[in-house]
């Protein structure tokens, strides 16, 4: 699931941002995730997380540099609508993602 999410995130939905980060040797996405975590957790009403998840859910009170809250929410919605089984079948068949 994580690899599929990465493929969709980096090479499809946020392709332009990914190219910018790679070209400029930045670690911006992790900073931006931490800036958006609090809003995302609140929006989806996530209150109880495992201790392991909490380690990765840092919260910064800063403005994201590249990722917007709106675009990340759109990505979450898009990914939640995808059938993982169909996605795997399509990838195995011809190497393409269903988006």
ABEGO torsion letter per residue (X at the ends): XAAAAAAAAAABAAAAAAAAAAAAGBAAAAAAAAAAAAAAAAAAGBABBBAAAAAABBBBBBBBAABBAAAAAAAAAAAAABBAAAAAAAAAAAGBBBX
